[in-house]
Amino acid sequence: MDDPRLPPRIEVSGWIRRAEARGGGGMVLHKGDPDAGTILLVSLENNGTMDPPALLWERLPQPDGQRVWTVTRVQDPESKHEFNDYIAQRTGRDPDLWVVELTVANPQQFVGNPGTSG
């Protein structure tokens, strides 16, 4: 089952605008193919703590054909470099990959329901 998705350039732009409108922020860490690239979302909880762990979200295929946003990595505050190295490896293997970082309260609001962007 093919789910229609927005081109990454539009989806990413919308996320950053939404984050800023809700008192957070966002930035593109790696710009991939504007129309067909895959997106990795790095989220930081904007909850007033000085050093929240980052979460890495990926849209993973499900048995029913839908693609669901899932946390695939949690940054270990004691070894942040491992998290960053993983992202660097992924972008090295896939130059079309987008990596977007959002600092927001309740990052789950940006990944929404299964198969959607929020």
N, C-alpha and C positions, 0 to 999 in steps of 0.2 A: 504494500500500500504506500503510495507516494503522498506525502503531506506537503502542500504548498507552503513555501517559506519565503520570507522577504530576502532580498539580496543582503549579504552581510553588511555592506556599506550603509544601508538604510537601517537595518536592525541595530547596529552598533551606535549609529548617530542618535537614534531614538532612545537607547538605553542611557547614553551620556546626558542627553537633555532631561530625561526623567529623573536621573540621579541628582542633577543640579537643581531641578525644580523642587526636589524634596529635601534640600539642604545638604546633599552629599556632593560627590564629585566622581568623575570618571575620566579615563584616558586610554588611548590605544597604545599598548606596549609593543605590538607587532601588527603591521598592516598586511593583510593577505589579499587574495583575489577579491576585487570589489563585488563581483557578481556570483561567485560560486565557492568561495572559501568556507572552510569549517571555522567555527568560533569556539574558543576556550574563554571562559569567564573566570577571572580571579576576583573574588569578593572579599572585602574587608568590612567587618561590622563596625559601623560608626556609632558606638555605644558609650563613648566617653572613656574607655580604657586606653591606656597609652600604647599597648602593643597587642592588639587582637590577632589571633592566627588567621592567615589567609586560607580561603577555601578555593579549590579549583573545580569548576563545574564543566561538565562535558555533556553534549546531547548524544545519548547512547541508544542504539536501536533495540527495540523490544521484540519479543516473539510475534506480537500482533502487527508489526510493521511500523508502529509509532516510534518516535524518537523522544526520549524523556531526559530532561536535565537531571543529572546525577552528580553528587560530589564524588570526585575520584581521588582527590588528594587533600590532605589537611597539612598546613605548614607547621612543622615542629619549631617552636620558638628557639630551641637550643641549636638547631641546624637549619637555618633559613636557606642556606646555600643549596641544600638538596632539592628543595621546592623550585628554586630558581633554575637550577641545573636541569631539572626535568623539563621545564618550559623551554629552555634553550635547546634541548635535544629535540623536542617536538617541532619547534620552528625550523631547526636545521634540517629535519627530515621532510618537512612539508612547508615550502615557502608560501603556499596559498593560505596557510592558517592565520587566522586573526587571534590575537590575544588582547583581551580588554580587561581593564581593572576598574572596578566600581567600589567606592567607599560610601556605604549607605547603611541606614538602619534597616534591618530585616531584608537581607539580600535575596531571600526566597521570593519576594514580590517581583523580582525581575525575571525569574525563570518560569513562573506561573504554572499552568496546568500542563500535563503531558502533551508533548507535541506542539507546544506553543512557545512564544517568546515572552510571554508575560502578560 
